[in-house]
Amino acid sequence: MTVYAALWHVLPGPWWVRMLLVLLLIAVVLTALATWVFPWVNELVAPADVTVDP
C-alpha cells in the first residue's frame, strides 16, 4: 500500500470530504514550506553576490 492510499483510507468521511481534507493538507504543507523552510534553506545555500559583466 502506498503512502497516498494509506492516507486516503485513514481520512474520515465520504470521498468529497477526503478530497477537501487532502487539498487542505497540501495547502498547509506548501504554506509551511514557503514561510519557514525555503527562507531557511536560502540562507544556508545563498550564493555570494555575483555579478556578470557583459
Buried (B, 14 or more C-beta within 10 A) or exposed (E): EEEEEEEBEEBEEEEEEBEEBBEEEEEEEEEEEEEEEEEEEEEEEEEEEEEEEE
